Amino acid sequence: MRSTLHPCKLLVAALALALGGCAVGPDYQRPTTLAVSAFKEAEGWVAAAPADALERGPWWLLFGDPVLDGLAARVEVLNQNVAAAVAAYAQARAVVREQRASLFPTVTLDGGANRSHSSSSSATGSGGRTGNSYQLSMGASWEPDVWGRLGRAVGSSSASAQASAADLASARLSAQGELAINYLTLRQLDAQKALLESTLTGYQRTLEITQNRYRAGIAAKTDVLQAQTQLANAQADDAGLVRQRAQLEHAIAVLVGEAPGNFSLPSADWKPVVPEVPVGVPSTLLQRRPDIASAERGVAVANEQIGIARAAYYPSLPLGASYGFGASRVADLFSASSSVWSLGLSAAQTLFNAGATRARVEGSEAAHAQAVARYRQTVLTAFQGVEDQLAATRVLLAQQDLRRQASEAADQVEQQVLNRYRSGQVSYTEVITAQATALNARRALVQAMADRQTTAVALIQSLGGGWQAGQ
C-alpha cells in the first residue's frame, strides 16, 4: 500500500530542516597584527586593537581660530566628496535591508479576467461559444536558509555597510584635514606677505639712501643698481605669494562646497597656535582610524563570501504554496467548489560543473587572504604615520628655536652692517648680503612655525581625528 505525505507534514519537515540547518563556511576571526608595546618616537604609548567606535569631536578647535572653526563645520554639510560618501553609506544600508528581506517569504497576489470565443464548424451552423473566466490567487515562496547562504549574504552586506560608514569617516576626516592644512598655510602666507611688505619698505628706504649717496658722489652707480635689483626681486617674491594665496583660497572654496568666484578670505593676523602632544597618550587612540576599521570590515566581507561560495556544494530547497479561486462568473469566484491550493517543496543540486564551484571557493579564500594582508598593511602604515608625525613634531620644535635664534642674530647683523655702510665703512655688497640673510632667516622662522601647525594636523589625522577620547 502506497503512503502519501500530507502537504502540511511536508511544510513541517521543511521548517524543521531550515531550523536545524547549519551555516557552512568559516566563523569570522579578527586577523592578528604585529604586537607593538610602544611607539618608538614617544614614551608611554601602548599598542591598540583596531576599532572605530570612539567619538572624534571637533579637533580643529585646538588651533583657536574661529574662522577655521566655521569653515570646518561647512565641510561636514557642503563638501561634495563627503556628500558622495554619505550617499554611498545610505546605499550600503539599503543593500543590507534588501539582503535581510531574502530571509522572509515572498507573498504575491494574482488576479485576472478573460473573455474567449471559440468558433464551430458543425452542421447545425452554430456560431461558436463565448465564455468568461475569472481567477484570483495568492502565492508564497520561501527558500529556507538551511546552509546559511542567505544569512552570510546579510552578514556580508552588513560588514560592507560598516566599511562604508568607516569610508564616510575617512572622507570627512580627509576633507577636514585638507581644509585645516590649506587654511593654516594661507594664514602663513599672509604672515609671509606682511613680512615681505615690511621688508620692501626697508629696501625702498635703503634704495633712496643709496641714490642720495650716489648723487653726492659718495656711492658708486653699482650700489644703486644692486639696491634696485634687490627691491625688484623682493617685489617679485611678493607677487608669487599673491598667486599662492589665491590658489589656496580657491581650494578652500571647493572644500566647503563654494564656487571660487563666490568665496573669499580676507587677510588676517596669523596666530600660530600649535597644540602640544600630551604626555603618555595611549596608542589605543589608533583604534579611531577609519581606514583601519574599513580594512577590517573588508576582511569580514571576504570571510562571509567564503561561506556563500561553499553553500553551492549543497542543494537549494525552495518551498512554494498557493491558494486561489477560478470560475466563469464573478458570483461563483469565492465558492468552495472553485477553490484550488497547492503546496510543494523542491530540491535542486548541481551534479557536475567542471570544478566551477571549487574554483569559486578557492577564489573567495584567496580574496580573504588578500583582505587580511591589506588590513595588516593598513595597520602597519598607520603606526608608521604616527611615528613619522611624532618625530617631526619633536624635531620641528627644536628647529623653530634654532630658527628664532638665527633670525634674531641676522637682524642684528643687518642693522650693524647698514649703519657701517651709512658711515662709509663697508661696501654695499655687504649690505645686500646681510639684508638677504636676515630676510631668509625671518621667512625660515615663519615657515618653521607653519610646519609645526601642519604637522599637528597630520598627527591628528594619523591618530584618527584627535588625541583625547570624547574630545
Backbone torsions as a table, in degrees:
resi	resn	phi	psi	omega
1	MET	NA	129.1	-176.7
2	ARG	-87.1	130.6	178.3
3	SER	-97.8	151.3	178.8
4	THR	-117.9	147.7	179.4
5	LEU	-95.3	119.0	-178.8
6	HIS	-64.1	141.9	-178.7
7	PRO	-55.9	-37.0	179.8
8	CYS	-64.2	-38.8	176.9
9	LYS	-65.6	-34.8	176.9
10	LEU	-62.3	-41.8	179.0
11	LEU	-65.0	-42.6	179.0
12	VAL	-61.8	-40.7	178.7
13	ALA	-62.8	-40.2	179.1
14	ALA	-65.2	-41.4	179.0
15	LEU	-64.6	-40.5	179.1
16	ALA	-63.8	-39.3	178.2
17	LEU	-64.8	-40.0	-179.5
18	ALA	-65.8	-45.2	-177.8
19	LEU	-71.5	-28.5	-178.9
20	GLY	-90.6	-2.5	-178.2
21	GLY	-70.4	166.1	179.7
22	CYS	-133.8	147.4	-179.8
23	ALA	-77.5	130.1	176.7
24	VAL	-88.2	157.6	179.5
25	GLY	106.9	165.5	-175.5
26	PRO	-76.0	144.6	171.2
27	ASP	-73.3	146.3	-174.8
28	TYR	-75.4	135.0	173.7
29	GLN	-130.0	128.9	178.2
30	ARG	-62.1	130.6	-179.4
31	PRO	-62.0	144.7	176.4
32	THR	-80.7	155.1	177.0
33	THR	-129.4	170.3	178.9
34	LEU	-62.7	136.0	179.2
35	ALA	-77.7	127.8	178.7
36	VAL	-126.4	117.7	-176.4
37	SER	-80.2	-29.1	-177.9
38	ALA	-163.2	157.4	174.5
39	PHE	-77.1	140.7	-179.1
40	LYS	-64.5	-36.7	-172.3
41	GLU	-91.3	2.5	179.2
42	ALA	-152.6	126.5	179.4
43	GLU	-77.7	150.6	175.4
44	GLY	88.8	2.1	178.8
45	TRP	-93.4	140.4	-178.3
46	VAL	-119.2	163.1	-177.8
47	ALA	-70.9	159.2	-178.1
48	ALA	-137.5	152.3	171.6
49	ALA	-92.3	136.4	-175.9
50	PRO	-62.3	139.5	174.3
51	ALA	-165.1	178.3	-176.0
52	ASP	-148.2	36.5	-172.5
53	ALA	-100.3	-12.2	-175.2
54	LEU	-79.8	146.3	178.9
55	GLU	-74.8	132.1	-178.5
56	ARG	-83.8	-45.8	179.8
57	GLY	80.1	169.2	-179.5
58	PRO	-76.9	80.5	-174.5
59	TRP	-64.2	-24.3	-177.7
60	TRP	-67.4	-15.8	176.9
61	LEU	-62.9	-21.0	179.9
62	LEU	-61.7	-20.8	-176.9
63	PHE	-90.5	-5.3	172.5
64	GLY	60.8	39.3	180.0
65	ASP	-124.5	108.6	-178.0
66	PRO	-59.4	-34.3	179.0
67	VAL	-65.2	-44.0	177.0
68	LEU	-61.6	-40.0	179.3
69	ASP	-59.1	-45.5	-179.4
70	GLY	-66.0	-40.1	-179.9
71	LEU	-67.3	-40.9	-179.9
72	ALA	-63.5	-37.2	177.5
73	ALA	-64.9	-32.9	179.4
74	ARG	-71.6	-30.1	177.2
75	VAL	-58.9	-40.7	-178.4
76	GLU	-57.6	-33.5	-172.5
77	VAL	-102.2	-38.3	-166.8
78	LEU	-108.7	-14.9	-179.1
79	ASN	-66.7	130.1	-173.4
80	GLN	-75.7	-29.8	174.4
81	ASN	-65.7	-40.0	175.9
82	VAL	-65.9	-40.8	178.4
83	ALA	-61.3	-40.1	177.9
84	ALA	-64.5	-39.9	178.2
85	ALA	-66.7	-36.4	175.7
86	VAL	-62.2	-44.0	179.0
87	ALA	-65.4	-38.8	178.2
88	ALA	-63.8	-38.1	177.7
89	TYR	-66.4	-42.0	177.0
90	ALA	-61.8	-38.9	177.7
91	GLN	-64.2	-42.5	179.8
92	ALA	-63.4	-39.0	178.1
93	ARG	-66.5	-36.4	177.1
94	ALA	-65.0	-37.0	177.4
95	VAL	-63.7	-37.8	177.5
96	VAL	-61.3	-45.5	179.4
97	ARG	-63.5	-37.8	178.7
98	GLU	-65.2	-43.9	179.4
99	GLN	-67.1	-37.6	179.1
100	ARG	-65.5	-32.0	179.2
101	ALA	-64.0	-24.6	-179.2
102	SER	-69.4	-14.1	178.2
103	LEU	-77.1	-13.1	-175.5
104	PHE	-110.1	158.3	179.2
105	PRO	-64.4	153.3	173.3
106	THR	-103.4	125.3	-177.3
107	VAL	-112.8	131.4	180.0
108	THR	-126.5	153.7	176.6
109	LEU	-126.4	124.9	-178.7
110	ASP	-123.6	143.2	176.0
111	GLY	-150.2	155.2	179.7
112	GLY	-166.1	159.0	176.3
113	ALA	-138.6	134.3	-178.1
114	ASN	-132.5	143.5	172.0
115	ARG	-123.4	126.2	-174.2
116	SER	-132.5	157.6	179.9
117	HIS	-137.3	134.3	176.5
118	SER	-121.7	127.4	179.9
119	SER	-80.8	158.6	-178.8
120	SER	-128.8	141.3	178.3
121	SER	-115.0	26.0	-178.9
122	SER	-73.8	165.9	-177.9
123	ALA	-67.0	-18.5	-179.0
124	THR	-70.7	-18.4	179.4
125	GLY	79.5	15.8	-179.9
126	SER	-63.9	147.3	-177.7
127	GLY	-83.1	6.1	179.9
128	GLY	105.1	-168.0	-174.8
129	ARG	-130.4	135.2	177.4
130	THR	-118.0	133.3	-178.4
131	GLY	-147.3	162.8	178.5
132	ASN	-113.6	151.9	174.0
133	SER	-142.8	141.9	-177.9
134	TYR	-130.3	139.2	178.9
135	GLN	-134.1	144.2	175.0
136	LEU	-148.4	124.7	-178.1
137	SER	-147.4	153.4	174.9
138	MET	-122.7	131.0	-178.0
139	GLY	-126.2	157.9	178.1
140	ALA	-142.5	141.4	176.1
141	SER	-135.5	145.9	-177.1
142	TRP	-156.0	136.4	175.1
143	GLU	-111.1	107.4	178.4
144	PRO	-58.7	137.1	-178.1
145	ASP	-84.3	65.9	-174.3
146	VAL	-64.4	-43.4	-173.6
147	TRP	-99.3	5.6	175.9
148	GLY	80.5	8.8	-178.1
149	ARG	-62.5	-45.9	-177.9
150	LEU	-68.9	-39.2	178.1
151	GLY	-63.5	-39.0	178.3
152	ARG	-69.9	-31.3	175.6
153	ALA	-64.7	-39.4	175.9
154	VAL	-64.6	-44.2	178.5
155	GLY	-61.8	-39.0	179.1
156	SER	-64.5	-45.0	-180.0
157	SER	-68.0	-34.0	177.2
158	SER	-65.2	-43.7	177.2
159	ALA	-63.5	-37.2	177.5
160	SER	-64.0	-39.0	178.1
161	ALA	-65.4	-38.9	177.2
162	GLN	-66.2	-38.1	175.2
163	ALA	-64.2	-37.9	177.8
164	SER	-64.8	-37.8	176.2
165	ALA	-62.9	-40.3	176.9
166	ALA	-66.4	-37.5	176.8
167	ASP	-63.6	-37.1	175.7
168	LEU	-61.8	-44.7	177.5
169	ALA	-62.6	-38.0	177.7
170	SER	-63.8	-44.4	179.7
171	ALA	-62.3	-41.8	-179.7
172	ARG	-66.1	-46.4	-179.8
173	LEU	-64.2	-39.3	179.3
174	SER	-64.1	-45.2	-179.3
175	ALA	-66.2	-41.1	179.4
176	GLN	-66.9	-39.9	178.3
177	GLY	-66.1	-42.1	178.4
178	GLU	-63.8	-40.2	177.0
179	LEU	-61.0	-47.4	-177.5
180	ALA	-61.2	-43.8	-179.5
181	ILE	-65.1	-44.0	179.2
182	ASN	-63.1	-42.5	-178.4
183	TYR	-66.4	-46.3	-179.5
184	LEU	-65.4	-36.0	176.2
185	THR	-65.4	-39.2	177.9
186	LEU	-62.0	-43.9	178.4
187	ARG	-65.7	-33.9	175.7
188	GLN	-65.4	-37.7	176.2
189	LEU	-66.4	-35.4	174.3
190	ASP	-59.4	-42.2	178.7
191	ALA	-67.3	-40.3	177.2
192	GLN	-62.1	-40.4	-179.4
193	LYS	-66.7	-41.7	177.1
194	ALA	-62.4	-39.1	177.4
195	LEU	-64.3	-43.7	179.6
196	LEU	-65.7	-39.9	-179.9
197	GLU	-63.4	-39.4	175.8
198	SER	-64.8	-39.8	178.4
199	THR	-67.1	-39.1	178.4
200	LEU	-60.9	-37.7	177.1
201	THR	-62.3	-41.2	177.9
202	GLY	-67.3	-40.2	178.2
203	TYR	-64.4	-38.4	179.2
204	GLN	-64.6	-40.0	179.2
205	ARG	-67.7	-39.0	177.9
206	THR	-64.2	-39.1	177.7
207	LEU	-62.3	-40.6	179.2
208	GLU	-64.3	-41.2	178.2
209	ILE	-62.6	-42.3	-179.1
210	THR	-65.5	-41.2	178.2
211	GLN	-62.8	-40.3	178.3
212	ASN	-64.6	-40.0	179.2
213	ARG	-67.4	-35.0	178.2
214	TYR	-66.4	-42.9	179.6
215	ARG	-64.6	-32.7	179.1
216	ALA	-81.1	-2.2	178.9
217	GLY	79.8	13.2	-178.7
218	ILE	-88.7	-35.1	-176.7
219	ALA	-112.1	156.8	179.3
220	ALA	-85.8	163.2	178.1
221	LYS	-61.9	-31.7	179.8
222	THR	-62.2	-31.2	177.3
223	ASP	-63.1	-41.7	178.9
224	VAL	-64.4	-43.6	-179.3
225	LEU	-64.6	-39.3	177.6
226	GLN	-64.2	-40.8	179.0
227	ALA	-65.2	-40.0	178.5
228	GLN	-65.8	-40.4	178.3
229	THR	-62.8	-44.5	179.9
230	GLN	-62.3	-42.6	179.8
231	LEU	-65.4	-43.7	-179.3
232	ALA	-64.7	-40.8	178.1
233	ASN	-63.2	-41.2	178.1
234	ALA	-65.6	-38.4	177.0
235	GLN	-64.9	-37.7	177.3
236	ALA	-65.0	-40.8	176.2
237	ASP	-61.4	-39.2	178.9
238	ASP	-63.4	-41.2	177.7
239	ALA	-64.7	-36.1	176.7
240	GLY	-63.5	-36.5	176.8
241	LEU	-65.2	-35.4	177.8
242	VAL	-62.3	-42.4	179.2
243	ARG	-64.4	-46.8	-179.5
244	GLN	-61.8	-39.8	-179.7
245	ARG	-64.9	-40.4	179.3
246	ALA	-61.6	-41.6	179.7
247	GLN	-64.9	-41.0	177.9
248	LEU	-65.5	-39.1	178.1
249	GLU	-62.7	-40.5	178.0
250	HIS	-65.0	-41.1	179.6
251	ALA	-64.2	-40.5	178.3
252	ILE	-64.4	-39.1	178.8
253	ALA	-58.7	-44.8	-179.9
254	VAL	-65.6	-38.6	-179.5
255	LEU	-63.7	-31.4	179.5
256	VAL	-98.0	13.3	173.9
257	GLY	77.2	26.7	-179.7
258	GLU	-113.6	151.8	170.2
259	ALA	-74.1	134.1	-178.0
260	PRO	-53.2	-31.9	-179.6
261	GLY	-69.2	-17.8	-178.7
262	ASN	-105.6	12.0	-172.9
263	PHE	-131.2	140.1	175.5
264	SER	-152.5	149.1	176.4
265	LEU	-123.3	109.8	179.2
266	PRO	-63.1	152.9	176.2
267	SER	-63.2	148.0	-179.0
268	ALA	-150.5	161.8	177.6
269	ASP	-65.8	140.2	-178.6
270	TRP	-88.7	128.5	176.8
271	LYS	-114.7	94.1	-174.3
272	PRO	-75.3	66.8	177.6
273	VAL	-77.6	127.3	179.2
274	VAL	-122.4	110.2	178.7
275	PRO	-61.1	135.3	178.8
276	GLU	-85.2	142.1	176.4
277	VAL	-73.1	120.8	-179.8
278	PRO	-66.0	147.9	-178.1
279	VAL	-69.4	134.8	174.5
280	GLY	73.0	30.3	177.4
281	VAL	-65.4	126.8	-178.3
282	PRO	-74.2	144.0	179.4
283	SER	-75.8	1.7	173.5
284	THR	-61.9	-18.8	176.2
285	LEU	-67.2	-14.3	175.0
286	LEU	-66.3	-18.0	175.5
287	GLN	-60.9	-21.4	-173.4
288	ARG	-82.9	-3.4	-179.6
289	ARG	-70.5	117.3	-177.4
290	PRO	-68.6	-25.5	178.9
291	ASP	-68.2	-32.4	175.8
292	ILE	-68.4	-43.5	178.3
293	ALA	-60.4	-42.3	-179.9
294	SER	-64.2	-42.7	179.8
295	ALA	-65.1	-39.4	179.1
296	GLU	-66.3	-39.2	177.1
297	ARG	-67.0	-30.0	175.2
298	GLY	-63.4	-35.8	175.8
299	VAL	-64.9	-41.1	179.0
300	ALA	-62.5	-40.4	177.5
301	VAL	-61.0	-46.8	-179.3
302	ALA	-62.8	-36.2	178.7
303	ASN	-63.5	-42.6	179.2
304	GLU	-66.5	-32.9	179.8
305	GLN	-65.8	-29.8	175.5
306	ILE	-62.5	-46.1	178.8
307	GLY	-62.5	-38.9	178.5
308	ILE	-63.5	-42.0	179.8
309	ALA	-66.5	-40.1	-179.4
310	ARG	-69.0	-27.5	180.0
311	ALA	-63.1	-19.9	179.8
312	ALA	-68.6	-14.6	175.7
313	TYR	-71.0	-17.4	-172.9
314	TYR	-110.8	156.8	-176.3
315	PRO	-73.2	151.6	171.8
316	SER	-89.9	144.0	-173.7
317	LEU	-128.6	71.7	179.2
318	PRO	-73.2	143.9	179.4
319	LEU	-118.3	132.3	-179.7
320	GLY	-130.7	147.1	178.0
321	ALA	-148.3	148.4	177.0
322	SER	-150.5	154.0	177.2
323	TYR	-148.1	129.4	-176.1
324	GLY	-159.4	-177.1	-177.5
325	PHE	-133.3	151.3	174.3
326	GLY	-146.5	135.0	-178.3
327	ALA	-159.3	165.2	177.6
328	SER	-89.9	-10.7	177.3
329	ARG	-131.9	145.5	180.0
330	VAL	-61.2	-36.3	-177.5
331	ALA	-64.4	-28.4	-179.4
332	ASP	-94.5	3.0	-170.7
333	LEU	-64.1	-37.7	-174.9
334	PHE	-100.8	16.9	177.3
335	SER	-77.6	153.0	-175.7
336	ALA	-62.3	-31.6	-177.3
337	SER	-71.1	-16.6	-178.0
338	SER	-101.5	4.2	-178.0
339	SER	-83.2	153.2	177.3
340	VAL	-148.0	139.9	179.0
341	TRP	-137.9	160.0	177.6
342	SER	-150.5	151.6	179.4
343	LEU	-148.8	128.5	-176.4
344	GLY	-152.0	150.9	175.7
345	LEU	-124.8	129.4	-179.8
346	SER	-122.6	161.7	178.8
347	ALA	-135.8	139.3	178.8
348	ALA	-135.0	131.5	-177.7
349	GLN	-139.2	130.9	175.7
350	THR	-78.4	122.7	-178.5
351	LEU	-90.9	-34.0	-178.8
352	PHE	-154.1	126.3	174.5
353	ASN	-140.9	28.1	174.5
354	ALA	59.9	34.0	176.2
355	GLY	82.8	12.4	-178.1
356	ALA	-64.3	-39.8	179.9
357	THR	-63.2	-46.3	178.6
358	ARG	-61.3	-39.3	178.5
359	ALA	-62.9	-39.3	178.7
360	ARG	-67.0	-38.4	177.3
361	VAL	-63.8	-46.5	179.5
362	GLU	-63.7	-37.9	176.8
363	GLY	-63.8	-39.5	178.0
364	SER	-65.9	-40.0	178.2
365	GLU	-65.5	-39.0	177.4
366	ALA	-66.5	-39.0	177.6
367	ALA	-64.1	-35.4	177.2
368	HIS	-65.3	-44.9	178.1
369	ALA	-61.2	-37.8	177.4
370	GLN	-65.3	-42.1	179.5
371	ALA	-64.5	-38.4	177.3
372	VAL	-62.8	-44.4	179.1
373	ALA	-62.7	-41.4	178.3
374	ARG	-63.5	-40.0	179.1
375	TYR	-62.3	-48.2	-179.4
376	ARG	-64.0	-37.6	177.5
377	GLN	-66.0	-38.0	177.8
378	THR	-62.5	-41.1	178.1
379	VAL	-64.0	-45.3	179.5
380	LEU	-61.9	-42.8	179.0
381	THR	-63.6	-36.3	178.5
382	ALA	-64.1	-45.0	177.1
383	PHE	-62.5	-39.3	177.4
384	GLN	-61.2	-44.4	-179.3
385	GLY	-60.1	-42.3	179.1
386	VAL	-65.8	-45.3	178.7
387	GLU	-57.9	-45.9	-178.9
388	ASP	-58.5	-47.1	-175.5
389	GLN	-72.7	-33.4	175.2
390	LEU	-64.8	-42.6	177.9
391	ALA	-63.8	-43.6	179.8
392	ALA	-63.3	-38.9	179.5
393	THR	-60.7	-45.7	-179.2
394	ARG	-66.5	-45.5	-177.2
395	VAL	-67.9	-41.1	-178.7
396	LEU	-65.5	-32.7	176.0
397	LEU	-62.7	-44.0	177.4
398	ALA	-65.8	-40.3	178.7
399	GLN	-62.9	-39.5	-179.3
400	GLN	-62.0	-41.7	177.8
401	ASP	-62.6	-40.9	179.3
402	LEU	-68.6	-40.2	177.8
403	ARG	-62.3	-37.1	178.8
404	ARG	-65.8	-43.2	178.0
405	GLN	-61.5	-43.6	-179.8
406	ALA	-64.2	-39.2	-178.9
407	SER	-66.9	-43.2	179.2
408	GLU	-63.4	-40.7	179.0
409	ALA	-67.5	-41.1	-179.9
410	ALA	-65.3	-35.3	177.3
411	ASP	-63.0	-41.4	179.3
412	GLN	-66.6	-40.7	178.6
413	VAL	-63.3	-43.5	-179.1
414	GLU	-59.2	-45.4	-178.3
415	GLN	-66.4	-40.9	-179.6
416	GLN	-66.7	-42.3	180.0
417	VAL	-66.1	-39.4	178.8
418	LEU	-63.9	-40.6	177.7
419	ASN	-64.2	-40.5	179.7
420	ARG	-67.5	-34.0	177.4
421	TYR	-66.5	-42.6	179.6
422	ARG	-61.1	-30.3	178.9
423	SER	-91.4	5.0	175.7
424	GLY	77.8	19.3	-177.2
425	GLN	-87.5	-23.8	-178.3
426	VAL	-133.2	164.1	178.2
427	SER	-82.1	166.1	-178.6
428	TYR	-71.0	-22.3	177.4
429	THR	-59.0	-39.5	177.6
430	GLU	-65.5	-34.2	177.3
431	VAL	-65.1	-47.1	179.6
432	ILE	-57.0	-46.4	-178.9
433	THR	-62.0	-45.4	-178.6
434	ALA	-65.4	-41.5	-179.8
435	GLN	-67.3	-41.0	178.3
436	ALA	-64.5	-41.4	178.7
437	THR	-63.3	-42.3	-179.3
438	ALA	-65.4	-43.2	179.9
439	LEU	-63.8	-44.8	179.2
440	ASN	-61.9	-37.3	179.2
441	ALA	-67.7	-40.4	178.5
442	ARG	-64.3	-45.6	-179.3
443	ARG	-66.4	-35.3	177.6
444	ALA	-65.4	-36.4	177.4
445	LEU	-65.3	-44.8	177.4
446	VAL	-61.2	-41.9	180.0
447	GLN	-64.2	-39.1	179.4
448	ALA	-63.8	-40.3	178.1
449	MET	-65.9	-39.9	178.7
450	ALA	-67.8	-38.4	178.9
451	ASP	-61.7	-36.6	178.2
452	ARG	-64.9	-38.1	179.0
453	GLN	-66.6	-48.1	-178.3
454	THR	-67.6	-31.4	175.3
455	THR	-67.4	-35.6	175.9
456	ALA	-62.3	-40.6	176.8
457	VAL	-63.6	-43.9	-180.0
458	ALA	-62.8	-37.6	178.0
459	LEU	-66.4	-41.2	177.4
460	ILE	-60.3	-43.4	178.2
461	GLN	-65.1	-39.5	178.8
462	SER	-63.0	-32.3	179.3
463	LEU	-85.5	0.9	176.4
464	GLY	89.6	11.2	173.8
465	GLY	123.6	14.3	178.1
466	GLY	157.2	174.9	-178.3
467	TRP	-109.6	-18.4	-174.4
468	GLN	-122.8	130.7	177.9
469	ALA	-62.8	137.9	179.6
470	GLY	69.7	19.6	-176.5
471	GLN	-63.2	NA	NA
